[in-house]
Amino acid sequence: MIPSAKTFRVIVCLALGATLQPALAQKPFRVGTTTASFLEIGYGAGNAMGDAAVSVAQDLSAIYWNPAGLGFMEQSEAQFMVQPWVADISTSFAGVGLVMPSVGTIALGFYHVNYGEEEVTTVRQQEGTGALFSANDFAVSLSYSRQLAHWFSFGATAKYISSQIWHMNANAMAVDLGVMFNTQFFSMTGEREDGMTVGMSISNYGSRMKYDGLDALNPIDILPEESGNFRYVSGQFRLSENELPLMFRLGVSLQPIVAERSRLILAADALHPNNNSESVNVGAQYSYKIPNAGTFYLRGGYKALFMEESEYGMSLGGGVEWRMMQNIAFKVDYSYRTVGILGNSHAYSLSVKF
């Protein structure tokens, strides 16, 4: 089944409609107005490409960048990634994707962020009470992707998102939608798979999050200036709801070098978030295939071009994939990113293809 022009129009309209439903990213930018910001960090080898991966990711990391990329996976894969983030925050990702030729690709992902422990302080005990509190975020995702033609794939992801800080927690549901297709434009070989690839995705379109729990309960003196009334009446703070970090990505990638052993991919993504200004990510990946052994990768990029007051910048990385017996492969990737005044970030991932 080959998608028609009508199908493309419907997909584009849905993408634009879901993106423009919230406030457009015009001044003043809505920085700091969304919750679950860990959904914007990025996971997988695309980190080393300046996060320009919406039209490039065709492995398990496509769960995050563009679920449509899962439809181009040739093997089932399991992946684990750790990414020490800024301010001693620890992030990690684990997932598995099963390729079923007659059905499509089904993938399960788990994201986790640990903010560590902090001392509990009060107005009267500003040096600490002796107690500690912790905060954690996590998300569980289920993705499905399928190729409708050898050059076109669509994908969708359903997410359950949870955030917890001490005795307070909030939950939300969201979906990601994406498409990816190959074209014959700028193909060095004339083959469609070596031409320009276009990818589009909408991430975190879902319900709002509202924190609730024991820490919202506080005694209230209704009439503090009068005596004889009930001094401590049970009360509860009613917190407002916050949106998820909705993001629309449109990306293109080219392959100016396509040889028997070497391949170079250049990629650029345009981003439209609901909590910041628009920006552009650019990246590159060079791969060299070693006969009967595996593939070596070098990556580089730059994140958040044209974004006002961005702390992001250059990123670098690489990876090695070893091919084993019985069509099993092991892949190790490393990513380095600069985060301005917040320091630098390193990410390490291990994948097994089977």
C-alpha positions as CSV (number, residue, x, y, z in Angstrom):
1,M,0.0,0.0,0.0
2,I,1.5,3.3,-1.1
3,P,0.3,6.5,0.6
4,S,-1.6,8.9,-1.6
5,A,-1.3,12.6,-1.9
6,K,-4.4,12.9,0.2
7,T,-2.8,10.9,3.0
8,F,0.2,13.3,3.0
9,R,-2.1,16.3,3.3
10,V,-4.0,14.7,6.2
11,I,-0.7,14.0,8.0
12,V,0.6,17.5,7.5
13,C,-2.7,19.1,8.6
14,L,-2.8,17.0,11.8
15,A,0.8,18.0,12.6
16,L,0.2,21.7,12.1
17,G,-3.1,21.6,13.9
18,A,-1.7,19.9,17.0
19,T,1.3,22.2,17.0
20,L,-0.7,25.5,16.7
21,Q,-3.4,24.6,19.2
22,P,-1.3,25.9,22.1
23,A,0.0,29.5,22.1
24,L,2.3,30.1,19.2
25,A,6.0,30.6,20.1
26,Q,5.9,34.4,19.8
27,K,7.3,37.0,22.3
28,P,7.1,36.8,25.2
29,F,8.3,33.2,25.0
30,R,6.6,30.9,27.4
31,V,9.9,29.7,29.0
32,G,9.5,27.8,32.2
33,T,5.7,27.4,31.8
34,T,5.7,23.6,31.1
35,T,6.4,20.6,33.3
36,A,8.1,17.3,32.8
37,S,11.1,19.0,31.2
38,F,13.1,15.7,31.2
39,L,11.1,14.9,28.0
40,E,13.2,17.5,26.2
41,I,16.7,16.1,27.1
42,G,17.2,13.7,24.2
43,Y,18.3,10.1,24.2
44,G,20.5,8.0,21.9
45,A,23.2,8.7,19.3
46,G,21.2,11.7,18.0
47,N,22.6,13.6,21.0
48,A,26.0,13.7,19.3
49,M,24.5,15.1,16.2
50,G,23.2,18.3,17.8
51,D,19.8,16.6,18.3
52,A,19.2,16.7,14.5
53,A,17.8,13.2,14.4
54,V,14.2,13.3,13.4
55,S,15.0,12.2,9.8
56,V,18.1,10.1,10.7
57,A,17.2,7.8,13.7
58,Q,16.3,4.4,12.4
59,D,17.2,2.4,15.4
60,L,15.6,2.0,18.8
61,S,16.4,5.6,19.7
62,A,13.7,6.6,17.3
63,I,11.3,6.0,20.2
64,Y,12.3,9.4,21.3
65,W,13.1,11.3,18.1
66,N,10.5,10.1,15.7
67,P,8.5,6.8,16.1
68,A,8.3,6.4,12.4
69,G,12.0,5.6,12.3
70,L,11.2,2.3,14.0
71,G,9.6,1.1,10.8
72,F,13.0,1.2,9.1
73,M,14.7,-1.1,11.7
74,E,16.1,-4.2,10.1
75,Q,16.6,-6.1,13.3
76,S,15.1,-6.3,16.8
77,E,17.1,-4.3,19.3
78,A,17.5,-3.7,23.0
79,Q,19.2,-0.5,24.2
80,F,20.3,0.9,27.6
81,M,21.7,4.4,28.1
82,V,22.9,6.5,31.0
83,Q,23.4,10.2,30.8
84,P,24.7,12.1,33.9
85,W,23.0,15.5,33.5
86,V,23.7,18.9,35.0
87,A,23.6,19.6,38.8
88,D,24.2,15.9,39.7
89,I,21.0,14.9,38.0
90,S,21.1,11.3,36.6
91,T,19.0,10.3,33.5
92,S,18.7,6.9,31.9
93,F,16.8,5.1,29.2
94,A,16.1,1.4,28.5
95,G,14.0,0.0,25.7
96,V,13.4,-3.0,23.5
97,G,12.0,-3.1,20.0
98,L,10.7,-6.2,18.1
99,V,10.7,-6.3,14.3
100,M,7.8,-8.4,13.0
101,P,7.8,-8.2,9.2
102,S,4.1,-8.9,8.7
103,V,3.0,-6.6,11.5
104,G,5.5,-3.8,12.0
105,T,7.8,-2.8,14.8
106,I,6.6,-2.7,18.4
107,A,8.8,-1.0,21.0
108,L,8.7,-0.4,24.8
109,G,10.7,2.4,26.4
110,F,11.4,3.5,29.9
111,Y,12.8,6.9,30.8
112,H,14.0,7.8,34.3
113,V,15.4,10.9,36.0
114,N,16.8,10.9,39.5
115,Y,17.4,14.3,41.1
116,G,19.1,12.9,44.2
117,E,18.4,13.9,47.8
118,E,18.2,17.3,49.4
119,E,17.8,18.5,53.0
120,V,14.4,19.5,54.2
121,T,14.4,23.1,55.4
122,T,11.7,25.3,56.9
123,V,11.4,29.0,57.8
124,R,12.4,28.2,61.4
125,Q,15.0,25.6,60.5
126,Q,16.8,27.1,57.5
127,E,19.9,25.0,58.1
128,G,17.9,21.8,57.8
129,T,15.6,19.6,59.9
130,G,17.7,16.5,59.6
131,A,15.3,14.9,57.2
132,L,16.0,14.3,53.4
133,F,13.6,14.4,50.5
134,S,14.0,13.1,46.9
135,A,12.5,13.7,43.5
136,N,12.1,11.4,40.5
137,D,10.5,11.6,37.1
138,F,9.8,8.7,34.8
139,A,7.9,7.8,31.6
140,V,6.8,4.5,30.1
141,S,6.1,4.4,26.3
142,L,4.7,1.9,23.9
143,S,5.4,2.5,20.2
144,Y,4.2,1.0,17.0
145,S,5.6,1.7,13.5
146,R,5.1,0.2,10.1
147,Q,6.3,0.8,6.6
148,L,3.4,1.4,4.2
149,A,5.9,1.3,1.3
150,H,9.6,0.6,1.2
151,W,10.2,4.3,1.3
152,F,7.5,5.5,3.7
153,S,6.9,4.8,7.4
154,F,4.6,6.1,10.1
155,G,4.7,5.6,13.8
156,A,2.9,6.4,17.0
157,T,3.8,6.3,20.7
158,A,1.6,6.3,23.8
159,K,3.2,7.5,27.0
160,Y,2.5,7.4,30.7
161,I,4.4,10.2,32.5
162,S,4.8,10.5,36.3
163,S,6.6,13.1,38.4
164,Q,7.3,12.8,42.2
165,I,8.8,15.2,44.7
166,W,8.7,14.2,48.4
167,H,5.0,13.5,49.2
168,M,3.7,15.2,46.0
169,N,3.1,13.6,42.6
170,A,1.6,14.3,39.2
171,N,0.7,12.1,36.2
172,A,-0.2,12.6,32.6
173,M,-0.8,10.7,29.4
174,A,0.6,11.8,26.0
175,V,1.2,10.6,22.4
176,D,3.9,11.1,19.8
177,L,3.2,10.9,16.1
178,G,5.6,10.8,13.2
179,V,6.3,10.1,9.6
180,M,9.5,9.5,7.7
181,F,10.0,9.0,3.9
182,N,12.8,8.7,1.5
183,T,13.0,10.6,-1.8
184,Q,15.2,10.4,-4.9
185,F,16.2,14.1,-4.6
186,F,20.0,14.6,-4.4
187,S,20.7,10.8,-4.5
188,M,24.3,10.1,-5.4
189,T,23.4,6.6,-6.7
190,G,19.9,7.2,-8.1
191,E,18.4,4.9,-5.5
192,R,15.6,6.3,-3.3
193,E,17.2,5.0,0.0
194,D,20.3,7.1,-0.8
195,G,18.4,10.3,-1.5
196,M,17.0,13.0,0.8
197,T,15.0,11.8,3.8
198,V,12.3,13.9,5.4
199,G,10.9,13.3,8.9
200,M,8.2,15.0,10.9
201,S,7.2,14.3,14.5
202,I,4.9,15.7,17.2
203,S,6.1,14.9,20.7
204,N,4.2,15.0,24.1
205,Y,0.7,15.9,22.9
206,G,-1.4,15.1,25.9
207,S,-3.0,16.0,29.2
208,R,-1.8,18.5,31.7
209,M,0.0,17.6,35.0
210,K,-1.3,18.7,38.4
211,Y,0.7,18.0,41.6
212,D,-1.2,16.7,44.6
213,G,-0.3,15.0,47.9
214,L,0.3,15.3,51.6
215,D,2.6,18.4,51.3
216,A,-0.4,20.4,50.0
217,L,-2.2,19.9,53.3
218,N,-1.7,22.7,55.8
219,P,-3.5,24.0,58.9
220,I,-5.1,27.4,58.2
221,D,-6.2,30.1,60.7
222,I,-9.3,31.6,58.9
223,L,-9.4,34.7,61.1
224,P,-5.8,35.3,62.4
225,E,-6.8,38.7,64.0
226,E,-9.6,37.3,66.1
227,S,-9.5,35.0,69.1
228,G,-11.9,32.3,70.0
229,N,-12.3,30.8,66.5
230,F,-10.9,27.5,65.3
231,R,-7.2,28.3,65.0
232,Y,-6.1,25.3,62.9
233,V,-8.6,24.4,60.3
234,S,-7.6,21.6,57.8
235,G,-6.8,23.2,54.5
236,Q,-5.3,22.2,51.2
237,F,-3.5,24.2,48.5
238,R,-5.0,23.7,45.1
239,L,-2.2,23.8,42.6
240,S,-2.6,24.8,39.0
241,E,-2.2,22.5,36.0
242,N,0.8,22.7,33.7
243,E,1.2,21.7,30.1
244,L,3.7,19.1,28.8
245,P,6.6,20.4,26.6
246,L,4.9,20.0,23.2
247,M,7.3,20.0,20.3
248,F,6.9,19.8,16.5
249,R,10.0,18.8,14.6
250,L,10.6,18.9,10.8
251,G,13.9,17.5,9.6
252,V,15.8,16.6,6.4
253,S,18.9,14.7,5.8
254,L,21.2,14.2,2.8
255,Q,23.9,11.7,1.9
256,P,26.6,13.4,-0.1
257,I,29.0,10.5,0.2
258,V,27.6,7.0,-0.5
259,A,30.4,4.4,-1.2
260,E,30.8,0.7,-0.6
261,R,32.3,1.3,2.8
262,S,31.8,5.0,3.6
263,R,28.7,7.0,4.1
264,L,28.2,10.6,5.2
265,I,24.9,12.0,6.4
266,L,24.1,15.7,6.9
267,A,21.0,16.6,8.8
268,A,19.0,19.6,9.9
269,D,15.9,19.9,12.1
270,A,13.6,22.8,12.6
271,L,11.9,22.9,16.0
272,H,8.7,24.6,17.1
273,P,8.1,24.2,20.9
274,N,5.3,25.5,23.0
275,N,7.7,26.8,25.7
276,N,10.5,28.6,23.8
277,S,11.5,30.2,20.6
278,E,11.9,28.3,17.3
279,S,15.4,26.9,16.7
280,V,17.4,24.8,14.3
281,N,19.6,21.8,15.0
282,V,22.3,20.6,12.6
283,G,24.5,17.5,12.6
284,A,26.5,15.0,10.7
285,Q,27.4,11.4,10.9
286,Y,30.2,9.6,9.1
287,S,30.2,5.8,9.0
288,Y,32.9,3.4,7.8
289,K,32.1,-0.3,7.3
290,I,34.8,-2.8,8.2
291,P,34.2,-6.0,6.2
292,N,33.3,-9.0,8.3
293,A,33.6,-7.0,11.5
294,G,31.2,-4.0,11.9
295,T,30.9,-0.3,11.4
296,F,32.6,2.7,13.0
297,Y,30.8,6.0,13.5
298,L,31.9,9.6,14.0
299,R,29.3,12.3,14.8
300,G,29.1,16.1,15.4
301,G,26.6,18.8,15.5
302,Y,25.2,22.0,17.0
303,K,22.0,22.4,18.9
304,A,19.6,25.4,19.2
305,L,20.8,27.7,16.4
306,F,18.8,30.9,16.3
307,M,17.3,30.3,19.8
308,E,17.4,33.4,21.9
309,E,19.6,33.0,25.0
310,S,20.4,29.4,24.5
311,E,22.9,27.6,26.7
312,Y,23.3,24.7,24.2
313,G,26.0,24.5,21.6
314,M,28.4,22.0,20.1
315,S,28.1,18.3,20.4
316,L,30.5,15.4,19.5
317,G,30.5,11.6,19.7
318,G,31.0,8.3,18.0
319,G,30.3,4.6,18.2
320,V,31.3,1.2,17.2
321,E,29.1,-1.7,16.0
322,W,30.4,-5.3,16.1
323,R,28.8,-7.9,14.0
324,M,28.8,-11.4,15.6
325,M,27.7,-14.9,14.7
326,Q,24.1,-15.7,14.0
327,N,23.3,-12.1,12.9
328,I,23.9,-10.6,16.4
329,A,25.5,-7.2,16.8
330,F,26.7,-5.1,19.8
331,K,26.8,-1.4,19.5
332,V,28.4,1.2,21.9
333,D,27.8,4.9,21.5
334,Y,29.2,8.0,23.2
335,S,27.9,11.6,23.1
336,Y,29.3,14.8,24.5
337,R,27.3,18.0,24.7
338,T,28.0,21.5,26.0
339,V,25.3,23.1,28.1
340,G,26.8,26.6,28.6
341,I,27.1,27.8,32.2
342,L,25.6,24.5,33.4
343,G,28.7,22.6,32.2
344,N,29.1,19.6,29.9
345,S,27.1,16.4,29.5
346,H,28.2,12.9,28.6
347,A,26.0,10.0,27.5
348,Y,26.9,6.3,27.1
349,S,24.7,3.7,25.5
350,L,24.9,0.0,24.8
351,S,22.7,-1.8,22.2
352,V,22.2,-5.4,21.2
353,K,20.7,-6.3,17.9
354,F,19.3,-9.7,17.4
